[in-house]
């Protein structure tokens, strides 16, 4: 397919997503099945165009002063890919399979309009109903913070220190131009341009042998802030596929007892193979069975309970731009109840002097500081560990991190604009009695 034909396909897909209200991933899969002549490079390029339109869904329409799939694609090419009018004109030439030539109105919009006077929700590309929620956290900076959450994320990797080290992995992954992450001592980053394809990390020998895992640097830091130590008893209460479990195992150097569980046993399906590949031998995966409590025998014995809480995922919009436009106000209320419930489940597991690490991939105050504040009000036997103390695990980078991230009485908030990570909130609470 020619570059122009890929643009036409992307316009068709965006139109389908809008009119049929189908998830973007589903629409892309169905398009690929119906157009088997398109090669893997074509499918990847078209998917990249579609995801980028969803990243700039509101601002692109504003820029073009038109609410159509075509307008959004043109606006995205200017805003996200910095494509000039001449380059666009060569692609939108009306030839076979190419989009129709740019109209006078489209040329005028590209020449004269900008986001200078756009409302925050437009400039930041997020649903308008979320504006007061984001204003509560970021104030006048909310458009800039949200715009950073709309840009494409790099590919971050975590070096599995049970099997290798960062210097060694940098050499073996030099062909991918991997560089150290700014904050995490075990992180590597592969920068991706707007139209770049994701490298096939899963096919790399280092991945196959368990020396490296895909994990955003913010998620790596969240695990590090728990300060899990060798010899401790650690419970990963919302383990899911095991990303945090693997990071905790490395922090524990394979020593102590690591217990992973999740209310949704389907989420645990990949964890066994991942633990085996990573060389983790001190982990016990407990899959729920019926109404029985899989942790009944270890109440009051945990040094650390990690809660990677169910949340709205607002901090991961860079990786899943479709999610923010499909999110509804009711989803926040459901997640708030889920978070309060899992915090309550953690309480009887912690021994005196032990701690709970509460983590979300959300930037919303209701899911973060306010949730922690409500928990401490209900449970005065727990106190928030001062955030600067949790960040001390970064050693010489702790001060710089403190200046970059948002600190509150309840914990740390990382954002793409401030820390170059996904949006993550971390709070550590110690049981004082």
N, C-alpha and C positions, 0 to 999 in steps of 0.2 A: 504494500500500500504506500502511496505517496504521502508526504507530510500533510498535504491539503486534504486528501481522502481521510486521514486520521481525524482531522478537524471536523469533517462532516459527520463521521461516525460518533464523535464525542457530542456533537450537537443533538444528534438523534437520541443518544443515550440519556442526556440531561433532560430532554423533552419527555422521554418515557418515565424517568424517575419522578418528574414533577407531576405528570398527568395521572400516572397509575399509582403513585405514592408507594413505590417499592424501594426496599433498601438498595443502596448503590451496589453493594457486593453481589446481590442477587441479579440485578440488572446486567452487570458486567459478565457474570457467568453465563446467563442466558444468551447474551449477545455473542459471546465466544462460541457457544454451542451452535448457534444459528449461522455463524460466519466462519466456518472451519478453514476457509482459504486464508484467513488472517494468521500470519505467523506469530510466534511468541513475542517478537520485538514489536509487532503492530499492536498486539493485545496489551502489552505493558505500557506502550506509549499512550494508547487511548485511555487506559485506566488512569495513568498519571494526569491526563487532561481533565478527566471527570472528577478525580479527587481534588484537583486544584480549583476547579470551578466551585466545588462544595466548600472549599476553604474560603473562597472570596465570593460567596453566593450573594450576600447583601451588597457589599461594596461595589462589585462589578456591575450589578443592575443600576445602582445609583450613578456610577460613573457614566454609563451609557444612556441613562434616563429612559430605560426600557426594561420591561419585565418579561423577557423571553430567554429561551435556552441559548439562542444565537448571541444575544446581547451579553449574556453572562459569560460566554466563552470569550468574546472579544474583550470585554472588560478585564477578565482574568489574565489574558495574555499581556495586557498592559501592566496590571497591578502586581501580579505574581511573577511573571517571566520577563517583564521589562521589555516587551517587544515593541518596536517603533512602528509607525503607520506604514512606512514603505515596505517593511518586511511583511506586515500583515497583508498589504495590498497584493504582494506577489503570491500569497497563499490563497487569498479570497479573490480568485480571478475568474470564477464561473466556468472553468473548464470541466471536463468530464470528471465526476466524483468530487470536485472541489466545491466549497461554499460559494454562493453568489458574491459578486463584487461588493465592496463596502459602499453603503449608500451615503448620500450627502449628509444625512442626519448622523450617521455613525462616524463619518470623518470629522464632522463638527464637534461631536461629543469628545472624541479622542483629542482634538486640538484645544478645546476650551474648558472642559470640565475637570474637576479634581475632587478629592475628599476633604478639602479644607473646611468646608462648612457642614459636613455631614454629621448627623447625630452620632453619639457614641456607639450605639448598637450597630449602626451602618459601618462606621469607620473600623470598628472592632470585629465586625462580622459575627454577631451572636444574636439569638432571639431577643426581641425587645422586652419580653416579660422578665428576662434575667437582669435587666439593667439595674434595678435597685439592689439586687443581690451582689452584683459586681461592684456597684458604687460603695456598698458597705465595707468592702475589703480594700478597694483600690482608689476610691474617690475620683478625682479628676484624671487619674492615670488609667482609668479602666479601659478606655479605647486602645491605648498603647499596649497595655498588658494583654488584652484580648487579641489584638492584631498579631502579637508575637505568638500567641497560641494558635493562630491560623496558618502560620508559615510551616513549611515542611520540616520535619524533625530529622536530625542525623541518625545514623545507625550506631547505637552504643552497645558495647560488649563488656562483659565482666569476666576477668581472668579468674579461673578456678585455681586458687592457691594451693589446693590439695594436690594439684597435678603439675602446675607450671608457675611461671612468674611473668610479670608484664614485659620486662626487657626481652625475654625469649619470644614471647608472642608477637611483639612488635616486629621482630626480625622475620618470623615465619609468615606474618600477614602484611609484609611490606608491599606486596603487589596490590593490596587493597588500600594503600596509603593510610593505614591506621595510625592515629596519634594518641597520646595520653589525654584522658579527660581532665578538665580543669581542677576538679575537686577530689574525686575518688582515686585512691592509690591503686585500685585494681581495675580501673576502667580504661577502655580504648574507644576511640570515636572514629567513625568513617563518615566524612562529610558527603552530602548528596546534593547535587545541583537540582534545580526545579524539575528538569526532565530526565534525570538519571534513573536507571533501573537499580533496584535493590540487588546488591551482590548476593550470590548464593552461598551464604555462610554455612548453611546446613550441609553443603557438599565439601567444605574444607576439612582436611584431616584433623586439624586442631579441635574442631567442633565434634567430629565423629568420635574422637578419643576423650571427649569430655573436658578439654583444657580451657574451653571458652563457652560462654552462654550469651545469648542476646538479652540484654537488660538495660533499660534507661539508667543514666547516671543518677537521676533522682531516686529511683528505686534502690539502687546500690547504697546511696547515702542513708536512705531510710533504714535499711538493714543495719548499717554501721552504727547509726545513732542508738540502736537498741543496746549496744555494748555487750552483746552475747559473748560469753567467755568460755574457754575450755573447761570442762568439768561441770558446767552448770546443767540443770534440768530446764529445758526450753520447750515450750509448747507453741506451735504455729497453729493458731485456732481457725484461721481461714486460709488454709494452705493452697487451695485450688490446684493449679498445675504444678506448683512447687518452685516458682521463681525465688521467692523470699526464703523458702526452706533451704534451697541450695546455697544461697548467700550466707544464711545463718550457720550452716554446716561448716563452711569455709572459715568463718570467724571463730568457730569452736575448735578448729584444727582437728576435727574428727574425734574429739574427746568430750565425754559427757553424754547426756541423753537428750535426743531431739525427737519430739513427738509431733507428727503432722496429721491434722484432721481437717474436715470441712463438713458443714451441714449437708451440702450437696455432693453426694458421693460421685456423681458423674464428673464433677470438676477434678476429682482426684485421679482420673484415669491415666493421664500421662506421667504422673509423678514417679511411679515405680521405675520406669525405663530411664527417666532423667537422673534419678538418684544413682542408679547402677552405672550409667555412663560417666557420671561425675566422680565416682569412687567414694561415695558416702556410705559408711558402714555403721554409723551410730544413730540412724534415723529409724523410727518406728511409725509406720503409716497406719492410722486407725480409721477404718472405714465404718461409718454409721450402719447399724443393722437394726431395723425396726425402731422401736421406741427406747431401746437401751442406750444409756449414756456411755460412749466409748472412753470417757475419761474418768469414770466413777472411782477407779482405784487409785488415782493420783491427786485427789483433791488436797489442797493446802500444802503442796510440795514443790511447786514451780518457782524457780528463781526468776523466770521471765516468761510472760505470755505475750506473744506477738499477735496483734489484730490487724491484718491487712483488710480493713473494713470494706464491706459493700458500700458503694457510693455512686454518685451521678457520673463520675468519670470526667468532670469538666477539665481536669488537668491534663487529659490525654487527647484533647481536641486536635492537636497537630497530627496524631496518628490515626484518628478516626473522626474526620470532619463531618461525616454523615450523621454521627450520633447527636451533635448539638442541635441540628435542625429537626431531629425526630424526638427530642426530649420535650416532655410536657411537665407543667407544674406539679402534677400529682406524683411524678417520679421522685421528686425531692422529699415529699412527705413519707413515701414508702421507705426510702433509704434512711431517713432519720429514725424511723421506728426500728429498722434492721440494725442500725448502729447501736442504739440504746440497748437492744436485746443482746447483742454479742458482747457488749461491755459488761452487762450483768452476768453473762455466762462465765466471763473471765474471773470475776471477783473470788469465788470460792476455790479457784485453782491456785491462787498466789499465796505463798508462805509469807510470814512476817519478814519485812526487809526486802521482799521480792518486788518485782515491778511489772507493769503493763506497758507495752509500747503500742500506741494507737496510731495507725497510719491510714491516710486516705490519698487517693489520686484525684482529689477535688480541691478547688480554690475557694469554695463557698464557706463563709463563716459559720453558717448553720450546721454544716457537717464537721467542722473543725473546732475552732476555739469554743464556740457555743456548746457543742456537744460535750467537750471535755469539761467545761465549766459546770454544766448540768450534772455530769457524773460525779465530780468532786463534791458538789452540794449534796448529792444523795449518799455519798460515801466519804465522810470526813476522815476515814482511816487512810485514805490515799491523798498524796500531795504531788503536785507537778514538780518533776526534777527541773531546775532552772535550765532553760534552753541553752545558755552558753556552756553549761556543763556537758550537755549531750553532744554539742558540736566540738568539744575538746578532743574527740577521737580523730579529728582532722589535723591535729598537731599544728604545724606551722601555717596551715591554711585556715585555721579556725577564725582568726581575726578578719581576714578578707571575706570569708563566707558570712560572718556576722554583719558585714557592711553590705553584702549583696542581697541576702535573703531577707524576708520579712519576719521579724521576731515579735512575738506577743507573750503575754504572761503564760499562755498555754502551750506554746511550742513554736516550731519553725514552719514557714511556708515558702516553698521553692516555686519559681515560675520560669517559663522560657525566657522572658525578658530580663529577669534579675539574675538567674543562676545558669541559664542555658540548658536547663533540664525540663522534663515534663513538670506539670504542677503537682507537687506533693506536700502534704502536711504531716508532721511528725510530732507527737507528744509522748513523753515518757512519764509515767506515774509510779511513785514508790509507795508501797504499803508500809505505813509507819508503825502499825501495831497489829 
